[in-house]
């Protein structure tokens, strides 16, 4: 089971940001996002904390 890994945060030329996750993390059976295409997510952080929270967007 892989529940941690090193990824990257990139800023594209058009100003958008992308987060890359390691393949072994994203394909682990316990990974919380199971999808073959894309999934909408809510991204948040708390001021003063160096953590980014990503969770499924409830529609």
N, CA, C and O atoms as CSV, one atom per row, in Angstrom:
chain,resi,resn,atom,element,x,y,z
A,1,UNK,N,N,0.851,-1.183,0.000
A,1,UNK,CA,C,0.000,0.000,0.000
A,1,UNK,C,C,0.893,1.243,0.000
A,1,UNK,O,O,1.846,1.343,0.773
A,2,UNK,N,N,0.563,2.178,-0.880
A,2,UNK,CA,C,1.306,3.431,-0.981
A,2,UNK,C,C,0.380,4.556,-0.557
A,2,UNK,O,O,-0.625,4.808,-1.222
A,3,UNK,N,N,0.698,5.239,0.542
A,3,UNK,CA,C,-0.158,6.339,0.980
A,3,UNK,C,C,0.590,7.659,1.040
A,3,UNK,O,O,0.092,8.628,1.614
A,4,UNK,N,N,1.788,7.710,0.450
A,4,UNK,CA,C,2.548,8.951,0.365
A,4,UNK,C,C,3.480,8.857,-0.829
A,4,UNK,O,O,3.874,7.764,-1.235
A,5,UNK,N,N,3.829,9.997,-1.383
A,5,UNK,CA,C,4.744,10.033,-2.508
A,5,UNK,C,C,5.155,11.458,-2.787
A,5,UNK,O,O,4.599,12.394,-2.211
A,6,UNK,N,N,6.116,11.631,-3.658
A,6,UNK,CA,C,6.582,12.965,-4.033
A,6,UNK,C,C,6.020,13.312,-5.403
A,6,UNK,O,O,6.230,12.579,-6.370
A,7,UNK,N,N,5.311,14.420,-5.485
A,7,UNK,CA,C,4.757,14.904,-6.740
A,7,UNK,C,C,5.339,16.262,-7.068
A,7,UNK,O,O,6.365,16.660,-6.514
A,8,UNK,N,N,4.686,16.967,-7.963
A,8,UNK,CA,C,5.150,18.306,-8.341
A,8,UNK,C,C,3.963,19.224,-8.573
A,8,UNK,O,O,2.887,18.792,-8.986
A,9,UNK,N,N,4.186,20.496,-8.299
A,9,UNK,CA,C,3.227,21.557,-8.591
A,9,UNK,C,C,3.863,22.422,-9.663
A,9,UNK,O,O,4.965,22.940,-9.479
A,10,UNK,N,N,3.176,22.576,-10.775
A,10,UNK,CA,C,3.696,23.334,-11.909
A,10,UNK,C,C,2.798,24.513,-12.221
A,10,UNK,O,O,1.579,24.431,-12.070
A,11,UNK,N,N,3.400,25.614,-12.657
A,11,UNK,CA,C,2.646,26.732,-13.216
A,11,UNK,C,C,2.868,26.693,-14.722
A,11,UNK,O,O,4.000,26.751,-15.202
A,12,UNK,N,N,1.755,26.595,-15.462
A,12,UNK,CA,C,1.841,26.537,-16.914
A,12,UNK,C,C,2.024,27.933,-17.498
A,12,UNK,O,O,1.866,28.934,-16.800
A,13,UNK,N,N,2.353,27.987,-18.759
A,13,UNK,CA,C,2.549,29.261,-19.453
A,13,UNK,C,C,1.268,30.091,-19.489
A,13,UNK,O,O,1.330,31.319,-19.546
A,14,UNK,N,N,0.091,29.424,-19.458
A,14,UNK,CA,C,-1.175,30.154,-19.495
A,14,UNK,C,C,-1.633,30.603,-18.106
A,14,UNK,O,O,-2.732,31.140,-17.966
A,15,UNK,N,N,-0.798,30.387,-17.067
A,15,UNK,CA,C,-1.117,30.850,-15.727
A,15,UNK,C,C,-1.835,29.826,-14.854
A,15,UNK,O,O,-2.015,30.061,-13.659
A,16,UNK,N,N,-2.246,28.701,-15.421
A,16,UNK,CA,C,-2.919,27.662,-14.638
A,16,UNK,C,C,-1.879,26.813,-13.918
A,16,UNK,O,O,-0.720,26.744,-14.327
A,17,UNK,N,N,-2.314,26.168,-12.839
A,17,UNK,CA,C,-1.431,25.297,-12.071
A,17,UNK,C,C,-1.867,23.848,-12.225
A,17,UNK,O,O,-3.059,23.556,-12.324
A,18,UNK,N,N,-0.908,22.957,-12.244
A,18,UNK,CA,C,-1.165,21.514,-12.321
A,18,UNK,C,C,-0.440,20.830,-11.178
A,18,UNK,O,O,0.671,21.218,-10.814
A,19,UNK,N,N,-1.069,19.816,-10.617
A,19,UNK,CA,C,-0.436,18.994,-9.590
A,19,UNK,C,C,-0.263,17.600,-10.168
A,19,UNK,O,O,-1.231,16.963,-10.585
A,20,UNK,N,N,0.975,17.133,-10.189
A,20,UNK,CA,C,1.275,15.787,-10.660
A,20,UNK,C,C,1.481,14.882,-9.459
A,20,UNK,O,O,2.203,15.225,-8.523
A,21,UNK,N,N,0.836,13.719,-9.498
A,21,UNK,CA,C,0.948,12.728,-8.436
A,21,UNK,C,C,1.714,11.519,-8.960
A,21,UNK,O,O,1.612,11.189,-10.141
A,22,UNK,N,N,2.476,10.859,-8.102
A,22,UNK,CA,C,3.167,9.649,-8.543
A,22,UNK,C,C,2.167,8.565,-8.950
A,22,UNK,O,O,1.112,8.421,-8.333
A,23,UNK,N,N,2.504,7.818,-9.978
A,23,UNK,CA,C,1.620,6.791,-10.497
A,23,UNK,C,C,1.293,5.737,-9.443
A,23,UNK,O,O,0.141,5.322,-9.324
A,24,UNK,N,N,2.295,5.299,-8.675
A,24,UNK,CA,C,2.029,4.261,-7.679
A,24,UNK,C,C,1.092,4.744,-6.579
A,24,UNK,O,O,0.374,3.935,-5.991
A,25,UNK,N,N,1.079,6.030,-6.290
A,25,UNK,CA,C,0.143,6.592,-5.315
A,25,UNK,C,C,-1.272,6.636,-5.906
A,25,UNK,O,O,-2.224,6.174,-5.277
A,26,UNK,N,N,-1.401,7.184,-7.097
A,26,UNK,CA,C,-2.714,7.373,-7.717
A,26,UNK,C,C,-3.385,6.063,-8.131
A,26,UNK,O,O,-4.609,6.015,-8.254
A,27,UNK,N,N,-2.611,5.011,-8.345
A,27,UNK,CA,C,-3.201,3.741,-8.757
A,27,UNK,C,C,-3.347,2.757,-7.597
A,27,UNK,O,O,-3.787,1.625,-7.801
A,28,UNK,N,N,-2.989,3.169,-6.400
A,28,UNK,CA,C,-3.155,2.309,-5.229
A,28,UNK,C,C,-4.643,2.068,-4.992
A,28,UNK,O,O,-5.454,2.975,-5.177
A,29,UNK,N,N,-4.999,0.876,-4.591
A,29,UNK,CA,C,-6.414,0.530,-4.401
A,29,UNK,C,C,-7.096,1.359,-3.310
A,29,UNK,O,O,-8.323,1.465,-3.307
A,30,UNK,N,N,-6.349,1.936,-2.404
A,30,UNK,CA,C,-6.923,2.742,-1.325
A,30,UNK,C,C,-6.945,4.240,-1.655
A,30,UNK,O,O,-7.412,5.039,-0.842
A,31,UNK,N,N,-6.445,4.632,-2.835
A,31,UNK,CA,C,-6.450,6.039,-3.238
A,31,UNK,C,C,-7.891,6.529,-3.278
A,31,UNK,O,O,-8.741,5.857,-3.863
A,32,UNK,N,N,-8.198,7.685,-2.673
A,32,UNK,CA,C,-9.600,8.108,-2.513
A,32,UNK,C,C,-10.314,8.569,-3.784
A,32,UNK,O,O,-11.529,8.768,-3.755
A,33,UNK,N,N,-9.606,8.743,-4.888
A,33,UNK,CA,C,-10.229,9.188,-6.135
A,33,UNK,C,C,-10.075,8.092,-7.175
A,33,UNK,O,O,-8.983,7.900,-7.709
A,34,UNK,N,N,-11.145,7.374,-7.470
A,34,UNK,CA,C,-11.119,6.314,-8.472
A,34,UNK,C,C,-11.807,6.824,-9.729
A,34,UNK,O,O,-13.025,7.002,-9.742
A,35,UNK,N,N,-11.045,7.057,-10.775
A,35,UNK,CA,C,-11.607,7.565,-12.019
A,35,UNK,C,C,-10.716,7.192,-13.194
A,35,UNK,O,O,-9.511,7.002,-13.031
A,36,UNK,N,N,-11.291,7.092,-14.342
A,36,UNK,CA,C,-10.528,6.814,-15.555
A,36,UNK,C,C,-10.299,8.087,-16.378
A,36,UNK,O,O,-9.438,8.107,-17.257
A,37,UNK,N,N,-11.056,9.136,-16.100
A,37,UNK,CA,C,-10.912,10.368,-16.878
A,37,UNK,C,C,-10.507,11.516,-15.952
A,37,UNK,O,O,-9.317,11.759,-15.751
A,38,UNK,N,N,-11.467,12.205,-15.402
A,38,UNK,CA,C,-11.186,13.296,-14.477
A,38,UNK,C,C,-12.282,13.355,-13.424
A,38,UNK,O,O,-13.359,12.785,-13.598
A,39,UNK,N,N,-11.998,14.041,-12.344
A,39,UNK,CA,C,-12.973,14.194,-11.274
A,39,UNK,C,C,-12.847,15.619,-10.736
A,39,UNK,O,O,-11.742,16.131,-10.558
A,40,UNK,N,N,-13.985,16.244,-10.481
A,40,UNK,CA,C,-13.973,17.601,-9.936
A,40,UNK,C,C,-13.653,17.525,-8.451
A,40,UNK,O,O,-14.182,16.673,-7.736
A,41,UNK,N,N,-12.788,18.416,-7.992
A,41,UNK,CA,C,-12.353,18.410,-6.605
A,41,UNK,C,C,-12.433,19.803,-6.003
A,41,UNK,O,O,-12.431,20.808,-6.715
A,42,UNK,N,N,-12.504,19.842,-4.691
A,42,UNK,CA,C,-12.425,21.087,-3.933
A,42,UNK,C,C,-11.007,21.151,-3.370
A,42,UNK,O,O,-10.538,20.195,-2.751
A,43,UNK,N,N,-10.326,22.274,-3.584
A,43,UNK,CA,C,-8.967,22.466,-3.096
A,43,UNK,C,C,-8.987,23.628,-2.113
A,43,UNK,O,O,-9.503,24.702,-2.424
A,44,UNK,N,N,-8.426,23.413,-0.927
A,44,UNK,CA,C,-8.438,24.478,0.084
A,44,UNK,C,C,-7.156,24.431,0.904
A,44,UNK,O,O,-6.413,23.451,0.870
A,45,UNK,N,N,-6.912,25.517,1.647
A,45,UNK,CA,C,-5.787,25.583,2.569
A,45,UNK,C,C,-6.144,26.558,3.676
A,45,UNK,O,O,-7.043,27.386,3.526
A,46,UNK,N,N,-5.437,26.453,4.782
A,46,UNK,CA,C,-5.630,27.359,5.898
A,46,UNK,C,C,-4.442,28.307,5.965
A,46,UNK,O,O,-3.298,27.884,5.805
A,47,UNK,N,N,-4.710,29.595,6.203
A,47,UNK,CA,C,-3.654,30.588,6.291
A,47,UNK,C,C,-2.644,30.192,7.367
A,47,UNK,O,O,-3.024,29.820,8.477
A,48,UNK,N,N,-1.374,30.274,7.035
A,48,UNK,CA,C,-0.317,29.949,7.972
A,48,UNK,C,C,0.088,28.493,7.999
A,48,UNK,O,O,1.101,28.150,8.609
A,49,UNK,N,N,-0.677,27.626,7.355
A,49,UNK,CA,C,-0.354,26.199,7.308
A,49,UNK,C,C,0.190,25.860,5.921
A,49,UNK,O,O,-0.296,26.392,4.923
A,50,UNK,N,N,1.159,25.011,5.849
A,50,UNK,CA,C,1.726,24.594,4.559
A,50,UNK,C,C,1.140,23.261,4.148
A,50,UNK,O,O,1.860,22.292,3.907
A,51,UNK,N,N,-0.195,23.228,4.070
A,51,UNK,CA,C,-0.915,22.019,3.657
A,51,UNK,C,C,-1.989,22.397,2.655
A,51,UNK,O,O,-2.630,23.443,2.758
A,52,UNK,N,N,-2.162,21.531,1.702
A,52,UNK,CA,C,-3.191,21.693,0.694
A,52,UNK,C,C,-4.150,20.522,0.853
A,52,UNK,O,O,-3.717,19.370,0.882
A,53,UNK,N,N,-5.437,20.798,0.954
A,53,UNK,CA,C,-6.433,19.752,1.117
A,53,UNK,C,C,-7.206,19.595,-0.182
A,53,UNK,O,O,-7.761,20.563,-0.701
A,54,UNK,N,N,-7.244,18.373,-0.707
A,54,UNK,CA,C,-7.981,18.074,-1.933
A,54,UNK,C,C,-9.022,17.035,-1.601
A,54,UNK,O,O,-8.697,15.960,-1.096
A,55,UNK,N,N,-10.276,17.350,-1.883
A,55,UNK,CA,C,-11.374,16.425,-1.583
A,55,UNK,C,C,-12.378,16.444,-2.710
A,55,UNK,O,O,-12.458,17.426,-3.448
A,56,UNK,N,N,-13.156,15.369,-2.864
A,56,UNK,CA,C,-14.162,15.334,-3.934
A,56,UNK,C,C,-15.154,16.491,-3.793
A,56,UNK,O,O,-15.568,16.838,-2.687
A,57,UNK,N,N,-15.519,17.064,-4.902
A,57,UNK,CA,C,-16.510,18.130,-4.915
A,57,UNK,C,C,-17.889,17.515,-4.904
A,57,UNK,O,O,-18.255,16.774,-5.816
A,58,UNK,N,N,-18.644,17.818,-3.887
A,58,UNK,CA,C,-20.013,17.301,-3.804
A,58,UNK,C,C,-20.931,18.221,-4.584
A,58,UNK,O,O,-21.057,19.407,-4.277
A,59,UNK,N,N,-21.569,17.658,-5.598
A,59,UNK,CA,C,-22.427,18.487,-6.457
A,59,UNK,C,C,-23.864,18.426,-6.044
A,59,UNK,O,O,-24.713,19.066,-6.665
